[in-house]
Amino acid sequence: MSIGGFPTGTGTAPHAQSQFMVEHHAELLDSLDSAQRRNLWRFRIISALVWVALVLLVGGGMWLASGAEFEFVQTSGPVIVLQGAPTTVLVSVLAITFATALAIIGALGRLSLNPIFSAVASFYVSLIRGTPLLLQIYFIYFALPQLDIVLPAIQAGVTALALNYGAYMTEIFRAGIQAVPRGQREAAQALGMPEQLVMRRIVLPQAVRIVIPAVGNEFIAMIKDSALVSLITIHETLFLAQRIGRSAFEPTAALIIAGAVYWTLTIIFSFFQARLERRLARSDR
Amino acid sequence: MTTTSSHLGEVIVTMEGVHKWFGRNHVLQGVDLEVSRREAVMIIGRSGSGKTTLLRCINFLEEPTAGTVEVDGVRLQADPTHARSRRHQEQIRQLRLRAGMLFQDFNLFPHMTVLGNLIESPVRVRRIPRDEAVATAERYLDKVGLLNRRDEYPSRLSGGQKQRVAIARALCMEPKVLLFDEPTSALDPELIGEVLRVMEELAHEGTTMIVVTHEMHFAREAADRVIFIHEGRILEQGPPEQILNEPREDETQQFLRRFLHSQLAGAE
């Protein structure tokens, strides 16, 4: 009989034999382990090289196609990045904050047994999801002033984005609240908590944890959709890229720079999102 | 309702003519029950016999379709058509403040520490000052032998520990009666004992409790009265020796015989 290729003869004393097995078993595992690690590293190195090659290829190709002068990048690049990116982040962060608040209220409405509250919430979700975001932005900026509601560009843009994302996120929060096990609510009720307290202290905190990955995705989508508010003269990344590119006769290069800004921002926030998710996963369950 | 033991006090839980329909399913078919102070009542019966529903009707986690429930002077008539009304909900809450409940799957709040679980309702519902609530919580944690886990999150506890924390959490509200809904059914066999020991201690100290259980051994040791429920009715009740050793009804005999067989099969 042999186990793992090693003879387990009858000649050795039982103790010495098992000792032999233990030592050589460990060696075998070690060599398997290092082989696996080598494979993993080879995989990582090759995929990193492919990434670098693709970035150079696509970036270089676009650059050649644009026929841009390097001087333009030197003079105008920093303006687009340093003025545009902060505005993009500011608009997105403000909008996602208000959208989250709207979404919680909307979700409570959707789940409410009060017909008025419930109808208002479902009307809101239906209307906003049924019309284009761009139309909503135009409406708030250009049409509301006719009703004597004049919002400056930034406020109008943030409002439109928050209303729009709030509607989509209402459904996310509704699902999150429903995903909290029924027993949690029952345990809280059995302890004499009134309905409002059960929701605020027991259900919502757990629902928020459940929806955090989805909200992170929404935020990353929002960073890109915030480019739409360039159309109402907010000086965010795309707006600056278009204006500067046009005046310097380098429209393509400016667009490439703007694209790089959005891409970089989403990579950064994806990184933080992944870290947040890992932390939540650790503290839970 | 005959109560044989002399250590029992006045009646503290009453159910009168309680019916429960789930759709067309008549789950409780007129239950009358009186439980006295310091009494430990165990409810046994086949799955689907209505024993869990009976328990959940006492604190209105299920609104009965008809009938009346009274706990420690709070009397509440089933009112399914106005179940959501503010007045009715407030009465239900008053009832629940007097009846603590333990669940099969513990239902500790996973986002709060053990201590957080224990003081949440005393502080926010009973409005007890925080340090006072903490002191009470620590006393009950000590009682269930888990004071050293007070700052852990529930996810770090074993099933048996979770249920003991849940018992301490219920006790922190100083209820008049504890309702146990199969408190050991979700536990690994080796963890059942620690929970039953805590429950037995409570029973011996004179805690009023109503327990839905499959642990016949425990019922024999700790019960003042055993109730056999069959098809939504109380078929037979009495002291544990009588119900478990010499049941009068055929159904009870059959249930106990089948139960014993499955236990033996499980032990093999």
Contacts between the chains, C-beta under 8 A, distances in Angstrom:
chain1	res1	chain2	res2	distance
A	113	B	84	6.3
A	181	B	107	7.7
A	183	B	103	6.0
A	183	B	105	5.9
A	183	B	107	4.2
A	184	B	107	6.0
A	184	B	109	6.8
A	186	B	61	5.6
A	186	B	103	7.2
A	186	B	107	6.8
A	187	B	101	7.7
A	187	B	103	6.4
A	187	B	107	3.6
A	187	B	108	7.7
A	187	B	109	7.4
A	187	B	166	7.9
A	188	B	109	7.6
A	188	B	121	7.8
A	189	B	61	6.8
A	189	B	96	6.6
A	190	B	59	6.1
A	190	B	61	6.6
A	190	B	96	5.7
A	190	B	99	7.9
A	190	B	100	7.1
A	190	B	101	4.0
A	190	B	170	8.0
A	191	B	96	7.4
A	191	B	100	7.7
A	191	B	120	7.5
A	191	B	121	4.0
A	191	B	125	7.0
A	191	B	169	7.3
A	191	B	170	7.6
A	191	B	173	6.1
A	192	B	93	5.5
A	192	B	96	4.8
A	192	B	97	4.1
A	192	B	121	6.1
A	192	B	125	5.0
A	192	B	126	7.9
A	192	B	173	6.6
A	193	B	121	6.1
A	193	B	124	7.2
A	193	B	125	5.7
A	194	B	89	7.8
A	194	B	93	6.2
A	194	B	125	7.6
A	195	B	89	7.1
A	197	B	124	6.0
A	197	B	125	7.2
A	201	B	120	6.7
A	201	B	124	6.9
A	202	B	109	5.9
A	205	B	111	5.0
A	206	B	109	8.0
A	206	B	110	6.9
A	206	B	111	5.8
A	209	B	111	7.1
A	283	B	153	7.0
A	284	B	110	6.4
A	284	B	111	8.0
A	284	B	155	6.4
A	285	B	110	7.4
A	285	B	155	5.1
